[in-house]
Amino acid sequence: MRMFSFHPRQKGQAIVEFGVSFVVFMVLLIGVIEFCHASWIYVSLVEAARRVARFTVTSPTTTFPNATAAEIRALLRTIPKDTVGVSDLTEKNVKISYKNFDGIPSIRATSETLVEVRIVNYKFKPFFPSGGSYGIGEFPLPPVTTRLAMESQGLGN
């Protein structure tokens, strides 16, 4: 007694069904991988902003509101290379400013000042870049902002 009998048409139908479902599965799998990759890079940017803010708060100089590109490059070198995803972070992406606790920009650092570090226009590069009119290439991630108080440095008013 034969339990299964395949006709030639059924074999072709199974191959077509497998092909369609495999393509849908792979698109979903790649989408999940890319979403997780983008989330990982975003969290790495948050960590990089925290490290830059912490270094700025504890640095002996207070020139960062008017920091030059070279100073910001030197500051970016303080971020460990194990911070994944920020190896191509440049001074064009990092904005450092001082603000009062009520959000008004401040010219100099005092004990009542916040250091605000923003990472903007960082381009996310997918693992699986796809071209063509339907594909995605690099795209900017949302800006990251971190604020730390200067009060820990013991500056006077």
N, CA, C and O atoms as a GROMACS GRO file, in nm:
protein
  628
    1MET      N    1   0.085  -0.117   0.000
    1MET     CA    2   0.000   0.000   0.000
    1MET      C    3   0.090   0.124   0.000
    1MET      O    4   0.177   0.138   0.086
    2ARG      N    5   0.068   0.213  -0.095
    2ARG     CA    6   0.145   0.336  -0.103
    2ARG      C    7   0.073   0.446  -0.027
    2ARG      O    8  -0.046   0.471  -0.046
    3MET      N    9   0.150   0.510   0.060
    3MET     CA   10   0.090   0.615   0.140
    3MET      C   11   0.084   0.748   0.064
    3MET      O   12  -0.017   0.818   0.068
    4PHE      N   13   0.191   0.781  -0.003
    4PHE     CA   14   0.198   0.905  -0.078
    4PHE      C   15   0.218   0.873  -0.224
    4PHE      O   16   0.300   0.788  -0.261
    5SER      N   17   0.146   0.940  -0.304
    5SER     CA   18   0.170   0.927  -0.447
    5SER      C   19   0.176   1.067  -0.506
    5SER      O   20   0.081   1.144  -0.496
    6PHE      N   21   0.289   1.097  -0.566
    6PHE     CA   22   0.308   1.228  -0.626
    6PHE      C   23   0.286   1.218  -0.776
    6PHE      O   24   0.340   1.130  -0.844
    7HIS      N   25   0.208   1.305  -0.822
    7HIS     CA   26   0.192   1.320  -0.965
    7HIS      C   27   0.293   1.423  -1.012
    7HIS      O   28   0.334   1.506  -0.930
    8PRO      N   29   0.334   1.423  -1.137
    8PRO     CA   30   0.432   1.521  -1.186
    8PRO      C   31   0.389   1.665  -1.161
    8PRO      O   32   0.475   1.750  -1.135
    9ARG      N   33   0.261   1.696  -1.169
    9ARG     CA   34   0.216   1.834  -1.146
    9ARG      C   35   0.235   1.875  -1.001
    9ARG      O   36   0.265   1.991  -0.973
   10GLN      N   37   0.219   1.781  -0.907
   10GLN     CA   38   0.234   1.812  -0.766
   10GLN      C   39   0.380   1.842  -0.731
   10GLN      O   40   0.407   1.927  -0.646
   11LYS      N   41   0.473   1.774  -0.796
   11LYS     CA   42   0.615   1.802  -0.771
   11LYS      C   43   0.650   1.943  -0.816
   11LYS      O   44   0.722   2.014  -0.745
   12GLY      N   45   0.601   1.985  -0.929
   12GLY     CA   46   0.626   2.120  -0.977
   12GLY      C   47   0.563   2.225  -0.888
   12GLY      O   48   0.621   2.331  -0.865
   13GLN      N   49   0.445   2.196  -0.836
   13GLN     CA   50   0.377   2.289  -0.747
   13GLN      C   51   0.455   2.304  -0.616
   13GLN      O   52   0.465   2.414  -0.563
   14ALA      N   53   0.509   2.196  -0.565
   14ALA     CA   54   0.587   2.202  -0.440
   14ALA      C   55   0.713   2.285  -0.460
   14ALA      O   56   0.752   2.360  -0.370
   15ILE      N   57   0.777   2.272  -0.574
   15ILE     CA   58   0.898   2.351  -0.600
   15ILE      C   59   0.864   2.499  -0.609
   15ILE      O   60   0.939   2.582  -0.557
   16VAL      N   61   0.756   2.534  -0.674
   16VAL     CA   62   0.714   2.674  -0.685
   16VAL      C   63   0.678   2.730  -0.548
   16VAL      O   64   0.718   2.841  -0.514
   17GLU      N   65   0.603   2.654  -0.470
   17GLU     CA   66   0.567   2.700  -0.334
   17GLU      C   67   0.691   2.720  -0.248
   17GLU      O   68   0.702   2.818  -0.174
   18PHE      N   69   0.785   2.625  -0.258
   18PHE     CA   70   0.909   2.640  -0.181
   18PHE      C   71   0.985   2.764  -0.226
   18PHE      O   72   1.034   2.840  -0.142
   19GLY      N   73   0.996   2.787  -0.356
   19GLY     CA   74   1.069   2.903  -0.408
   19GLY      C   75   1.009   3.034  -0.361
   19GLY      O   76   1.082   3.125  -0.321
   20VAL      N   77   0.876   3.045  -0.365
   20VAL     CA   78   0.810   3.168  -0.322
   20VAL      C   79   0.827   3.189  -0.171
   20VAL      O   80   0.863   3.298  -0.127
   21SER      N   81   0.803   3.083  -0.093
   21SER     CA   82   0.815   3.098   0.052
   21SER      C   83   0.959   3.121   0.095
   21SER      O   84   0.983   3.192   0.193
   22PHE      N   85   1.057   3.063   0.024
   22PHE     CA   86   1.198   3.086   0.056
   22PHE      C   87   1.237   3.231   0.034
   22PHE      O   88   1.307   3.290   0.116
   23VAL      N   89   1.192   3.289  -0.076
   23VAL     CA   90   1.223   3.430  -0.104
   23VAL      C   91   1.162   3.520   0.003
   23VAL      O   92   1.228   3.611   0.052
   24VAL      N   93   1.036   3.495   0.040
   24VAL     CA   94   0.972   3.575   0.144
   24VAL      C   95   1.046   3.560   0.276
   24VAL      O   96   1.070   3.659   0.346
   25PHE      N   97   1.083   3.438   0.312
   25PHE     CA   98   1.156   3.415   0.436
   25PHE      C   99   1.290   3.487   0.436
   25PHE      O  100   1.326   3.549   0.536
   26MET      N  101   1.364   3.481   0.326
   26MET     CA  102   1.496   3.546   0.319
   26MET      C  103   1.483   3.698   0.328
   26MET      O  104   1.565   3.763   0.394
   27VAL      N  105   1.382   3.756   0.264
   27VAL     CA  106   1.362   3.901   0.273
   27VAL      C  107   1.333   3.940   0.418
   27VAL      O  108   1.388   4.038   0.467
   28LEU      N  109   1.248   3.864   0.485
   28LEU     CA  110   1.219   3.893   0.626
   28LEU      C  111   1.342   3.875   0.713
   28LEU      O  112   1.368   3.957   0.802
   29LEU      N  113   1.419   3.770   0.690
   29LEU     CA  114   1.540   3.745   0.769
   29LEU      C  115   1.642   3.858   0.750
   29LEU      O  116   1.700   3.906   0.848
   30ILE      N  117   1.664   3.898   0.627
   30ILE     CA  118   1.759   4.007   0.601
   30ILE      C  119   1.709   4.137   0.662
   30ILE      O  120   1.788   4.216   0.714
   31GLY      N  121   1.579   4.160   0.657
   31GLY     CA  122   1.522   4.280   0.720
   31GLY      C  123   1.544   4.282   0.871
   31GLY      O  124   1.578   4.386   0.927
   32VAL      N  125   1.525   4.169   0.935
   32VAL     CA  126   1.548   4.160   1.080
   32VAL      C  127   1.696   4.182   1.111
   32VAL      O  128   1.729   4.254   1.206
   33ILE      N  129   1.784   4.122   1.033
   33ILE     CA  130   1.928   4.140   1.054
   33ILE      C  131   1.967   4.287   1.039
   33ILE      O  132   2.042   4.339   1.122
   34GLU      N  133   1.918   4.353   0.937
   34GLU     CA  134   1.952   4.494   0.915
   34GLU      C  135   1.894   4.584   1.024
   34GLU      O  136   1.958   4.681   1.065
   35PHE      N  137   1.773   4.554   1.071
   35PHE     CA  138   1.715   4.633   1.180
   35PHE      C  139   1.799   4.619   1.307
   35PHE      O  140   1.825   4.717   1.376
   36CYS      N  141   1.841   4.496   1.338
   36CYS     CA  142   1.926   4.475   1.456
   36CYS      C  143   2.061   4.544   1.438
   36CYS      O  144   2.114   4.600   1.534
   37HIS      N  145   2.117   4.540   1.318
   37HIS     CA  146   2.244   4.607   1.291
   37HIS      C  147   2.230   4.758   1.311
   37HIS      O  148   2.316   4.820   1.374
   38ALA      N  149   2.123   4.818   1.259
   38ALA     CA  150   2.101   4.962   1.276
   38ALA      C  151   2.083   4.997   1.424
   38ALA      O  152   2.134   5.099   1.470
   39SER      N  153   2.011   4.914   1.497
   39SER     CA  154   1.993   4.938   1.641
   39SER      C  155   2.125   4.931   1.715
   39SER      O  156   2.150   5.011   1.805
   40TRP      N  157   2.209   4.838   1.679
   40TRP     CA  158   2.340   4.821   1.742
   40TRP      C  159   2.428   4.943   1.715
   40TRP      O  160   2.494   4.993   1.806
   41ILE      N  161   2.429   4.990   1.592
   41ILE     CA  162   2.507   5.109   1.559
   41ILE      C  163   2.455   5.230   1.634
   41ILE      O  164   2.534   5.311   1.682
   42TYR      N  165   2.323   5.244   1.645
   42TYR     CA  166   2.265   5.357   1.717
   42TYR      C  167   2.307   5.355   1.865
   42TYR      O  168   2.343   5.458   1.921
   43VAL      N  169   2.302   5.238   1.926
   43VAL     CA  170   2.344   5.227   2.067
   43VAL      C  171   2.493   5.258   2.080
   43VAL      O  172   2.535   5.317   2.180
   44SER      N  173   2.574   5.219   1.982
   44SER     CA  174   2.716   5.252   1.983
   44SER      C  175   2.737   5.403   1.972
   44SER      O  176   2.828   5.457   2.034
   45LEU      N  177   2.654   5.471   1.893
   45LEU     CA  178   2.663   5.617   1.884
   45LEU      C  179   2.625   5.684   2.015
   45LEU      O  180   2.685   5.783   2.055
   46VAL      N  181   2.525   5.630   2.083
   46VAL     CA  182   2.487   5.682   2.215
   46VAL      C  183   2.605   5.668   2.311
   46VAL      O  184   2.635   5.762   2.386
   47GLU      N  185   2.671   5.554   2.310
   47GLU     CA  186   2.787   5.533   2.397
   47GLU      C  187   2.901   5.627   2.360
   47GLU      O  188   2.968   5.681   2.448
   48ALA      N  189   2.924   5.648   2.231
   48ALA     CA  190   3.029   5.740   2.188
   48ALA      C  191   2.997   5.882   2.234
   48ALA      O  192   3.087   5.954   2.279
   49ALA      N  193   2.872   5.924   2.224
   49ALA     CA  194   2.834   6.058   2.271
   49ALA      C  195   2.855   6.072   2.422
   49ALA      O  196   2.900   6.176   2.469
   50ARG      N  197   2.823   5.967   2.496
   50ARG     CA  198   2.846   5.970   2.641
   50ARG      C  199   2.994   5.984   2.674
   50ARG      O  200   3.032   6.060   2.763
   51ARG      N  201   3.077   5.911   2.601
   51ARG     CA  202   3.221   5.916   2.628
   51ARG      C  203   3.280   6.053   2.592
   51ARG      O  204   3.364   6.106   2.664
   52VAL      N  205   3.234   6.110   2.482
   52VAL     CA  206   3.281   6.244   2.444
   52VAL      C  207   3.235   6.345   2.548
   52VAL      O  208   3.313   6.432   2.586
   53ALA      N  209   3.110   6.336   2.593
   53ALA     CA  210   3.060   6.430   2.695
   53ALA      C  211   3.138   6.414   2.825
   53ALA      O  212   3.174   6.514   2.888
   54ARG      N  213   3.164   6.293   2.865
   54ARG     CA  214   3.238   6.271   2.989
   54ARG      C  215   3.380   6.327   2.979
   54ARG      O  216   3.429   6.390   3.072
   55PHE      N  217   3.446   6.304   2.865
   55PHE     CA  218   3.580   6.358   2.846
   55PHE      C  219   3.577   6.510   2.846
   55PHE      O  220   3.666   6.574   2.903
   56THR      N  221   3.476   6.569   2.784
   56THR     CA  222   3.466   6.715   2.779
   56THR      C  223   3.444   6.774   2.917
   56THR      O  224   3.501   6.878   2.950
   57VAL      N  225   3.362   6.708   2.998
   57VAL     CA  226   3.335   6.756   3.134
   57VAL      C  227   3.460   6.748   3.220
   57VAL      O  228   3.486   6.838   3.301
   58THR      N  229   3.538   6.644   3.204
   58THR     CA  230   3.655   6.626   3.291
   58THR      C  231   3.784   6.680   3.232
   58THR      O  232   3.888   6.672   3.296
   59SER      N  233   3.778   6.736   3.112
   59SER     CA  234   3.902   6.787   3.052
   59SER      C  235   3.945   6.916   3.121
   59SER      O  236   3.860   6.992   3.167
   60PRO      N  237   4.074   6.941   3.129
   60PRO     CA  238   4.121   7.061   3.197
   60PRO      C  239   4.094   7.189   3.118
   60PRO      O  240   4.091   7.298   3.176
   61THR      N  241   4.074   7.178   2.988
   61THR     CA  242   4.047   7.298   2.909
   61THR      C  243   3.898   7.312   2.889
   61THR      O  244   3.823   7.215   2.892
   62THR      N  245   3.857   7.434   2.868
   62THR     CA  246   3.714   7.459   2.847
   62THR      C  247   3.693   7.530   2.714
   62THR      O  248   3.613   7.623   2.705
   63THR      N  249   3.763   7.485   2.611
   63THR     CA  250   3.754   7.550   2.481
   63THR      C  251   3.654   7.483   2.388
   63THR      O  252   3.644   7.520   2.272
   64PHE      N  253   3.580   7.384   2.437
   64PHE     CA  254   3.501   7.306   2.345
   64PHE      C  255   3.381   7.375   2.281
   64PHE      O  256   3.338   7.329   2.175
   65PRO      N  257   3.324   7.480   2.334
   65PRO     CA  258   3.219   7.544   2.255
   65PRO      C  259   3.274   7.601   2.124
   65PRO      O  260   3.204   7.608   2.024
   66ASN      N  261   3.400   7.639   2.126
   66ASN     CA  262   3.464   7.693   2.006
   66ASN      C  263   3.572   7.598   1.956
   66ASN      O  264   3.673   7.641   1.900
   67ALA      N  265   3.550   7.470   1.975
   67ALA     CA  266   3.652   7.371   1.941
   67ALA      C  267   3.679   7.368   1.792
   67ALA      O  268   3.588   7.379   1.710
   68THR      N  269   3.805   7.351   1.759
   68THR     CA  270   3.842   7.339   1.619
   68THR      C  271   3.822   7.195   1.575
   68THR      O  272   3.802   7.106   1.658
   69ALA      N  273   3.829   7.173   1.445
   69ALA     CA  274   3.815   7.038   1.392
   69ALA      C  275   3.925   6.947   1.446
   69ALA      O  276   3.900   6.829   1.473
   70ALA      N  277   4.045   7.000   1.461
   70ALA     CA  278   4.157   6.920   1.513
   70ALA      C  279   4.131   6.878   1.658
   70ALA      O  280   4.162   6.766   1.696
   71GLU      N  281   4.075   6.969   1.740
   71GLU     CA  282   4.045   6.934   1.879
   71GLU      C  283   3.939   6.825   1.886
   71GLU      O  284   3.947   6.734   1.969
   72ILE      N  285   3.839   6.835   1.800
   72ILE     CA  286   3.734   6.733   1.802
   72ILE      C  287   3.789   6.600   1.751
   72ILE      O  288   3.752   6.495   1.803
   73ARG      N  289   3.877   6.602   1.651
   73ARG     CA  290   3.940   6.478   1.604
   73ARG      C  291   4.020   6.414   1.717
   73ARG      O  292   4.016   6.292   1.736
   74ALA      N  293   4.094   6.496   1.793
   74ALA     CA  294   4.170   6.443   1.906
   74ALA      C  295   4.075   6.384   2.011
   74ALA      O  296   4.105   6.282   2.073
   75LEU      N  297   3.963   6.449   2.030
   75LEU     CA  298   3.864   6.401   2.124
   75LEU      C  299   3.806   6.268   2.078
   75LEU      O  300   3.783   6.178   2.160
   76LEU      N  301   3.781   6.254   1.950
   76LEU     CA  302   3.726   6.129   1.896
   76LEU      C  303   3.825   6.014   1.908
   76LEU      O  304   3.784   5.898   1.916
   77ARG      N  305   3.954   6.045   1.911
   77ARG     CA  306   4.054   5.939   1.929
   77ARG      C  307   4.050   5.880   2.069
   77ARG      O  308   4.105   5.772   2.092
   78THR      N  309   3.986   5.949   2.164
   78THR     CA  310   3.976   5.896   2.299
   78THR      C  311   3.870   5.786   2.308
   78THR      O  312   3.867   5.712   2.407
   79ILE      N  313   3.784   5.774   2.207
   79ILE     CA  314   3.683   5.668   2.207
   79ILE      C  315   3.754   5.538   2.172
   79ILE      O  316   3.818   5.530   2.068
   80PRO      N  317   3.742   5.437   2.256
   80PRO     CA  318   3.811   5.310   2.226
   80PRO      C  319   3.763   5.251   2.094
   80PRO      O  320   3.647   5.267   2.055
   81LYS      N  321   3.853   5.183   2.027
   81LYS     CA  322   3.821   5.123   1.897
   81LYS      C  323   3.722   5.008   1.911
   81LYS      O  324   3.664   4.963   1.812
   82ASP      N  325   3.702   4.958   2.034
   82ASP     CA  326   3.605   4.850   2.051
   82ASP      C  327   3.461   4.901   2.053
   82ASP      O  328   3.368   4.821   2.060
   83THR      N  329   3.442   5.032   2.048
   83THR     CA  330   3.308   5.086   2.036
   83THR      C  331   3.265   5.067   1.891
   83THR      O  332   3.298   5.147   1.803
   84VAL      N  333   3.193   4.961   1.868
   84VAL     CA  334   3.161   4.917   1.732
   84VAL      C  335   3.074   5.021   1.662
   84VAL      O  336   2.982   5.078   1.721
   85GLY      N  337   3.104   5.043   1.537
   85GLY     CA  338   3.018   5.127   1.455
   85GLY      C  339   3.058   5.271   1.447
   85GLY      O  340   3.000   5.346   1.368
   86VAL      N  341   3.155   5.314   1.526
   86VAL     CA  342   3.190   5.455   1.525
   86VAL      C  343   3.329   5.479   1.468
   86VAL      O  344   3.388   5.585   1.490
   87SER      N  345   3.381   5.382   1.396
   87SER     CA  346   3.516   5.398   1.342
   87SER      C  347   3.522   5.508   1.236
   87SER      O  348   3.627   5.568   1.215
   88ASP      N  349   3.411   5.535   1.170
   88ASP     CA  350   3.409   5.640   1.068
   88ASP      C  351   3.338   5.766   1.117
   88ASP      O  352   3.293   5.847   1.036
   89LEU      N  353   3.327   5.783   1.247
   89LEU     CA  354   3.270   5.905   1.305
   89LEU      C  355   3.372   6.018   1.290
   89LEU      O  356   3.488   6.001   1.327
   90THR      N  357   3.330   6.132   1.236
   90THR     CA  358   3.421   6.243   1.211
   90THR      C  359   3.377   6.366   1.288
   90THR      O  360   3.271   6.369   1.350
   91GLU      N  361   3.462   6.469   1.282
   91GLU     CA  362   3.430   6.594   1.351
   91GLU      C  363   3.308   6.663   1.290
   91GLU      O  364   3.246   6.747   1.354
   92LYS      N  365   3.273   6.628   1.168
   92LYS     CA  366   3.154   6.688   1.105
   92LYS      C  367   3.026   6.633   1.168
   92LYS      O  368   2.921   6.697   1.160
   93ASN      N  369   3.035   6.516   1.230
   93ASN     CA  370   2.919   6.455   1.293
   93ASN      C  371   2.899   6.500   1.438
   93ASN      O  372   2.790   6.486   1.492
   94VAL      N  373   3.003   6.554   1.501
   94VAL     CA  374   2.998   6.583   1.645
   94VAL      C  375   2.984   6.733   1.667
   94VAL      O  376   3.062   6.813   1.615
   95LYS      N  377   2.883   6.771   1.745
   95LYS     CA  378   2.861   6.911   1.783
   95LYS      C  379   2.865   6.919   1.935
   95LYS      O  380   2.791   6.848   2.004
   96ILE      N  381   2.951   7.006   1.988
   96ILE     CA  382   2.966   7.021   2.132
   96ILE      C  383   2.927   7.164   2.168
   96ILE      O  384   2.973   7.260   2.106
   97SER      N  385   2.841   7.177   2.270
   97SER     CA  386   2.800   7.311   2.313
   97SER      C  387   2.777   7.312   2.464
   97SER      O  388   2.754   7.208   2.526
   98TYR      N  389   2.783   7.432   2.520
   98TYR     CA  390   2.751   7.453   2.662
   98TYR      C  391   2.614   7.517   2.669
   98TYR      O  392   2.581   7.606   2.590
   99LYS      N  393   2.535   7.472   2.765
   99LYS     CA  394   2.403   7.531   2.786
   99LYS      C  395   2.378   7.544   2.936
   99LYS      O  396   2.429   7.465   3.015
  100ASN      N  397   2.299   7.644   2.972
  100ASN     CA  398   2.255   7.656   3.111
  100ASN      C  399   2.152   7.547   3.138
  100ASN      O  400   2.106   7.480   3.045
  101PHE      N  401   2.116   7.529   3.263
  101PHE     CA  402   2.020   7.424   3.297
  101PHE      C  403   1.883   7.449   3.236
  101PHE      O  404   1.804   7.356   3.221
  102ASP      N  405   1.853   7.574   3.201
  102ASP     CA  406   1.725   7.604   3.136
  102ASP      C  407   1.734   7.594   2.984
  102ASP      O  408   1.637   7.627   2.916
  103GLY      N  409   1.846   7.551   2.930
  103GLY     CA  410   1.860   7.528   2.786
  103GLY      C  411   1.914   7.644   2.705
  103GLY      O  412   1.927   7.634   2.583
  104ILE      N  413   1.946   7.756   2.771
  104ILE     CA  414   1.999   7.872   2.700
  104ILE      C  415   2.148   7.852   2.676
  104ILE      O  416   2.220   7.816   2.770
  105PRO      N  417   2.198   7.874   2.552
  105PRO     CA  418   2.341   7.856   2.525
  105PRO      C  419   2.426   7.946   2.614
  105PRO      O  420   2.392   8.061   2.641
  106SER      N  421   2.538   7.891   2.660
  106SER     CA  422   2.631   7.961   2.748
  106SER      C  423   2.764   7.978   2.676
  106SER      O  424   2.805   7.892   2.598
  107ILE      N  425   2.831   8.088   2.703
  107ILE     CA  426   2.959   8.117   2.638
  107ILE      C  427   3.073   8.046   2.709
  107ILE      O  428   3.168   8.002   2.644
  108ARG      N  429   3.065   8.034   2.839
  108ARG     CA  430   3.175   7.972   2.912
  108ARG      C  431   3.121   7.867   3.009
  108ARG      O  432   3.003   7.868   3.045
  109ALA      N  433   3.209   7.778   3.050
  109ALA     CA  434   3.170   7.671   3.142
  109ALA      C  435   3.173   7.721   3.285
  109ALA      O  436   3.272   7.779   3.330
  110THR      N  437   3.065   7.698   3.356
  110THR     CA  438   3.058   7.726   3.499
  110THR      C  439   3.002   7.602   3.568
  110THR      O  440   2.973   7.502   3.503
  111SER      N  441   2.987   7.611   3.700
  111SER     CA  442   2.931   7.497   3.772
  111SER      C  443   2.783   7.478   3.741
  111SER      O  444   2.725   7.375   3.776
  112GLU      N  445   2.720   7.575   3.677
  112GLU     CA  446   2.578   7.565   3.643
  112GLU      C  447   2.560   7.548   3.493
  112GLU      O  448   2.465   7.601   3.434
  113THR      N  449   2.650   7.474   3.432
  113THR     CA  450   2.648   7.457   3.287
  113THR      C  451   2.637   7.310   3.252
  113THR      O  452   2.692   7.224   3.321
  114LEU      N  453   2.566   7.282   3.145
  114LEU     CA  454   2.560   7.148   3.089
  114LEU      C  455   2.645   7.142   2.964
  114LEU      O  456   2.646   7.236   2.885
  115VAL      N  457   2.715   7.033   2.944
  115VAL     CA  458   2.783   7.006   2.819
  115VAL      C  459   2.686   6.923   2.735
  115VAL      O  460   2.639   6.819   2.779
  116GLU      N  461   2.658   6.971   2.616
  116GLU     CA  462   2.570   6.897   2.526
  116GLU      C  463   2.651   6.846   2.408
  116GLU      O  464   2.716   6.924   2.338
  117VAL      N  465   2.646   6.717   2.386
  117VAL     CA  466   2.715   6.655   2.273
  117VAL      C  467   2.607   6.596   2.182
  117VAL      O  468   2.524   6.516   2.225
  118ARG      N  469   2.612   6.638   2.056
  118ARG     CA  470   2.517   6.586   1.956
  118ARG      C  471   2.595   6.517   1.845
  118ARG      O  472   2.695   6.568   1.796
  119ILE      N  473   2.548   6.401   1.807
  119ILE     CA  474   2.601   6.332   1.690
  119ILE      C  475   2.492   6.336   1.585
  119ILE      O  476   2.384   6.280   1.603
  120VAL      N  477   2.522   6.402   1.474
  120VAL     CA  478   2.421   6.424   1.370
  120VAL      C  479   2.471   6.374   1.235
  120VAL      O  480   2.592   6.363   1.212
  121ASN      N  481   2.378   6.345   1.147
  121ASN     CA  482   2.407   6.307   1.008
  121ASN      C  483   2.503   6.189   0.997
  121ASN      O  484   2.586   6.185   0.906
  122TYR      N  485   2.494   6.095   1.088
  122TYR     CA  486   2.577   5.975   1.078
  122TYR      C  487   2.511   5.880   0.980
  122TYR      O  488   2.394   5.846   0.995
  123LYS      N  489   2.585   5.837   0.879
  123LYS     CA  490   2.531   5.752   0.774
  123LYS      C  491   2.543   5.604   0.813
  123LYS      O  492   2.652   5.554   0.840
  124PHE      N  493   2.430   5.537   0.815
  124PHE     CA  494   2.426   5.393   0.842
  124PHE      C  495   2.451   5.319   0.712
  124PHE      O  496   2.389   5.346   0.609
  125LYS      N  497   2.543   5.224   0.718
  125LYS     CA  498   2.576   5.144   0.600
  125LYS      C  499   2.528   5.001   0.624
  125LYS      O  500   2.583   4.931   0.709
  126PRO      N  501   2.426   4.956   0.552
  126PRO     CA  502   2.372   4.822   0.575
  126PRO      C  503   2.471   4.711   0.538
  126PRO      O  504   2.561   4.731   0.457
  127PHE      N  505   2.452   4.595   0.600
  127PHE     CA  506   2.531   4.477   0.564
  127PHE      C  507   2.503   4.435   0.420
  127PHE      O  508   2.594   4.398   0.346
  128PHE      N  509   2.376   4.441   0.383
  128PHE     CA  510   2.332   4.396   0.252
  128PHE      C  511   2.283   4.514   0.170
  128PHE      O  512   2.162   4.529   0.150
  129PRO      N  513   2.373   4.599   0.123
  129PRO     CA  514   2.324   4.713   0.044
  129PRO      C  515   2.266   4.663  -0.087
  129PRO      O  516   2.327   4.580  -0.156
  130SER      N  517   2.152   4.713  -0.121
  130SER     CA  518   2.090   4.672  -0.247
  130SER      C  519   2.074   4.794  -0.335
  130SER      O  520   2.038   4.902  -0.288
  131GLY      N  521   2.101   4.778  -0.457
  131GLY     CA  522   2.093   4.890  -0.550
  131GLY      C  523   1.959   4.892  -0.621
  131GLY      O  524   1.865   4.822  -0.582
  132GLY      N  525   1.952   4.970  -0.722
  132GLY     CA  526   1.830   4.979  -0.800
  132GLY      C  527   1.732   5.078  -0.741
  132GLY      O  528   1.760   5.142  -0.640
  133SER      N  529   1.620   5.089  -0.804
  133SER     CA  530   1.522   5.189  -0.761
  133SER      C  531   1.449   5.147  -0.634
  133SER      O  532   1.390   5.231  -0.567
  134TYR      N  533   1.451   5.017  -0.600
  134TYR     CA  534   1.380   4.971  -0.481
  134TYR      C  535   1.474   4.946  -0.363
  134TYR      O  536   1.427   4.918  -0.253
  135GLY      N  537   1.602   4.954  -0.385
  135GLY     CA  538   1.698   4.921  -0.281
  135GLY      C  539   1.726   5.038  -0.189
  135GLY      O  540   1.690   5.153  -0.217
  136ILE      N  541   1.791   5.007  -0.080
  136ILE     CA  542   1.834   5.110   0.012
  136ILE      C  543   1.985   5.111   0.014
  136ILE      O  544   2.050   5.007   0.003
  137GLY      N  545   2.040   5.226   0.028
  137GLY     CA  546   2.184   5.240   0.044
  137GLY      C  547   2.209   5.298   0.182
  137GLY      O  548   2.141   5.262   0.278
  138GLU      N  549   2.305   5.387   0.192
  138GLU     CA  550   2.332   5.454   0.319
  138GLU      C  551   2.217   5.549   0.350
  138GLU      O  552   2.159   5.610   0.260
  139PHE      N  553   2.185   5.560   0.478
  139PHE     CA  554   2.085   5.659   0.520
  139PHE      C  555   2.121   5.709   0.659
  139PHE      O  556   2.181   5.636   0.738
  140PRO      N  557   2.086   5.835   0.690
  140PRO     CA  558   2.125   5.891   0.820
  140PRO      C  559   2.042   5.834   0.934
  140PRO      O  560   1.921   5.814   0.922
  141LEU      N  561   2.110   5.809   1.045
  141LEU     CA  562   2.041   5.767   1.166
  141LEU      C  563   1.991   5.892   1.240
  141LEU      O  564   2.042   6.001   1.216
  142PRO      N  565   1.892   5.877   1.327
  142PRO     CA  566   1.845   5.994   1.404
  142PRO      C  567   1.957   6.051   1.489
  142PRO      O  568   2.047   5.978   1.530
  143PRO      N  569   1.953   6.182   1.515
  143PRO     CA  570   2.058   6.244   1.597
  143PRO      C  571   2.059   6.188   1.740
  143PRO      O  572   1.956   6.149   1.794
  144VAL      N  573   2.178   6.186   1.798
  144VAL     CA  574   2.199   6.141   1.936
  144VAL      C  575   2.241   6.262   2.016
  144VAL      O  576   2.331   6.335   1.975
  145THR      N  577   2.178   6.286   2.131
  145THR     CA  578   2.213   6.398   2.217
  145THR      C  579   2.237   6.348   2.359
  145THR      O  580   2.157   6.272   2.413
  146THR      N  581   2.347   6.391   2.418
  146THR     CA  582   2.380   6.358   2.557
  146THR      C  583   2.418   6.487   2.628
  146THR      O  584   2.490   6.571   2.573
  147ARG      N  585   2.370   6.504   2.751
  147ARG     CA  586   2.404   6.621   2.832
  147ARG      C  587   2.460   6.574   2.966
  147ARG      O  588   2.409   6.482   3.029
  148LEU      N  589   2.568   6.641   3.008
  148LEU     CA  590   2.628   6.617   3.139
  148LEU      C  591   2.653   6.751   3.207
  148LEU      O  592   2.683   6.850   3.141
  149ALA      N  593   2.640   6.752   3.339
  149ALA     CA  594   2.661   6.875   3.416
  149ALA      C  595   2.809   6.896   3.443
  149ALA      O  596   2.882   6.801   3.469
  150MET      N  597   2.853   7.022   3.436
  150MET     CA  598   2.991   7.057   3.465
  150MET      C  599   3.018   7.065   3.616
  150MET      O  600   3.132   7.082   3.658
  151GLU      N  601   2.916   7.052   3.697
  151GLU     CA  602   2.934   7.070   3.841
  151GLU      C  603   3.032   6.971   3.901
  151GLU      O  604   3.090   6.999   4.006
  152SER      N  605   3.053   6.857   3.837
  152SER     CA  606   3.146   6.760   3.892
  152SER      C  607   3.291   6.806   3.882
  152SER      O  608   3.379   6.748   3.947
  153GLN      N  609   3.317   6.907   3.802
  153GLN     CA  610   3.455   6.956   3.785
  153GLN      C  611   3.494   7.057   3.892
  153GLN      O  612   3.612   7.089   3.906
  154GLY      N  613   3.398   7.107   3.966
  154GLY     CA  614   3.428   7.202   4.074
  154GLY      C  615   3.460   7.341   4.021
  154GLY      O  616   3.538   7.413   4.084
  155LEU      N  617   3.403   7.380   3.910
  155LEU     CA  618   3.427   7.515   3.856
  155LEU      C  619   3.350   7.618   3.937
  155LEU      O  620   3.241   7.591   3.987
  156GLY      N  621   3.408   7.733   3.949
  156GLY     CA  622   3.339   7.841   4.020
  156GLY      C  623   3.251   7.919   3.925
  156GLY      O  624   3.262   7.907   3.803
  157ASN      N  625   3.163   8.001   3.981
  157ASN     CA  626   3.077   8.085   3.898
  157ASN      C  627   3.157   8.201   3.855
  157ASN      O  628   3.107   8.288   3.783
   0.00000   0.00000   0.00000
